[in-house]
Amino acid sequence: MRKLLTLITVLLLSLSVATAQDLTGSWVGVSGGFPGFNLHFGLNDVVSQGVDLRLNGSFTYTGAFGLGADVLVAIPAELDQPVAIYGGGGPFATFGGAAGFGFGLALFVGGEYRLGDVGFAPGGIFAELGPSLGFVPNFGVGFVGRLGFNYHF
């Protein structure tokens, strides 16, 4: 399991380095929370202005490895701070761990504080929270909660 997680991590980071020369508005990130630890790779404005795509690799506290994809949509909000508010969601699959194979859908709302005011413009700290629905192996309702860091390039 560790070898697979290491391989996926290397592939995601390699993809981000390879595409950084061709794409603008991409990011990589890490987060922790519930149900575990995540690596993210995102692309801004994939579908249209304000609609982003994010690929996720995760390792849960129950020992499962997960893959997922999220669509993120900007929510217009006038704030006094450099915070971007967004909503999103997408499918995820888990492999291994206590439940074996699993498939579901996560929905969330989040916000990212860009660190330009403190002298690190590419950085951002984000938080997300929302429900998740598991369809396989059994139907169930849960939640996702993440706190993380993004590096934009």
Secondary structure, DSSP 8 states (H G I E B T S, - for coil): -HHHHHHHHHHHHHHHHHHHTT-SSEEEEEEEEESEEEEEEEEEEEEETTEEEEEEEEEETTSEEEEEEEEEEEE----SSSEEEEEEEEEEEEEETTT-SEEEEEEEEEEEEEGGGGT-TTEEEEEEEEEEEEEESS-EEEEEEEEEEEEE-
